[in-house]
Amino acid sequence: MIVESSDKNSSRCRCPGCPTHDDCMKKDDERLYCSRGQTDCDPSGHGCLCSDCPVWAENRLGGRYFCIEGVAR
């Protein structure tokens, strides 16, 4: 499913709290990777909070690590 890149989804996105979300991503307030695609940063953290994210659940997404792997398909 394609996730809408909207202010509503962005505000509910859990990416900023994810252990994979590094300082480079925080600098530009990157988030909503399931809709907007992967980062150009080099994530150094480990772990994923996708299954706790309301955007992930409402869109019935099955993947994770969108910041590395790209937009949900």
CORFENKA-V658146 format. One record per residue. N is the residue number from 0. PHI is phi in radians with two decimals (none if undefined). OMEGA is omega in degrees with one decimal (none if undefined). NEAR is the number of other C-alpha atoms within 10 Angstrom. Layout:
BEGIN
n->[N;N]
phi->[PHI;PHI]
omega->[OMEGA;OMEGA]
near->[NEAR;NEAR]
END
This chain:
BEGIN
n->[0;1;2;3;4;5;6;7;8;9;10;11;12;13;14;15;16;17;18;19;20;21;22;23;24;25;26;27;28;29;30;31;32;33;34;35;36;37;38;39;40;41;42;43;44;45;46;47;48;49;50;51;52;53;54;55;56;57;58;59;60;61;62;63;64;65;66;67;68;69;70;71;72]
phi->[none;-1.46;-1.59;-1.18;-1.50;-2.25;-1.08;-1.06;-1.13;-1.09;-1.23;-1.71;-1.14;-1.70;-0.91;-1.05;-1.66;-1.30;-1.04;-1.40;-1.31;-1.65;-1.07;-1.05;-1.19;-1.14;-0.97;-1.78;0.90;-1.21;-2.96;1.01;-1.06;-1.11;-1.89;-1.68;1.75;-1.27;-1.52;-1.56;-1.30;-1.95;-1.02;-1.87;-1.38;-2.33;1.98;-2.58;-1.87;-0.90;-1.17;-1.68;-1.59;-1.12;-1.15;-1.06;-1.18;-1.14;-1.69;0.90;-1.41;-1.89;-1.56;-2.58;0.98;-1.13;-1.14;-1.79;-1.65;1.84;-0.97;-1.14;-2.16]
omega->[176.3;179.6;179.8;175.3;-175.3;176.5;179.6;179.5;-180.0;-178.3;179.8;-178.0;-179.5;-178.2;-177.5;179.1;-176.1;177.4;179.3;-177.7;-172.7;-178.1;178.2;179.4;-179.9;-177.9;-179.1;-179.9;179.0;179.5;176.5;-178.7;179.8;178.1;-170.5;177.6;-173.6;-179.7;171.5;178.3;178.3;-176.0;-179.8;-179.6;179.0;178.8;-176.1;-179.6;-174.4;-175.2;175.0;-174.3;178.8;178.5;178.8;-177.5;-177.1;-179.9;177.7;-179.3;-179.5;-177.0;177.5;178.9;-179.8;179.0;179.7;-172.3;176.4;-174.0;176.2;179.4;none]
near->[12;11;20;15;13;10;10;10;17;17;11;14;20;21;25;17;13;15;14;20;25;18;15;15;19;13;8;8;11;19;25;26;23;29;22;17;16;18;18;10;14;14;16;11;12;11;11;17;16;21;15;11;13;14;23;23;12;9;14;12;17;12;15;19;20;21;25;16;14;17;20;20;11]
END
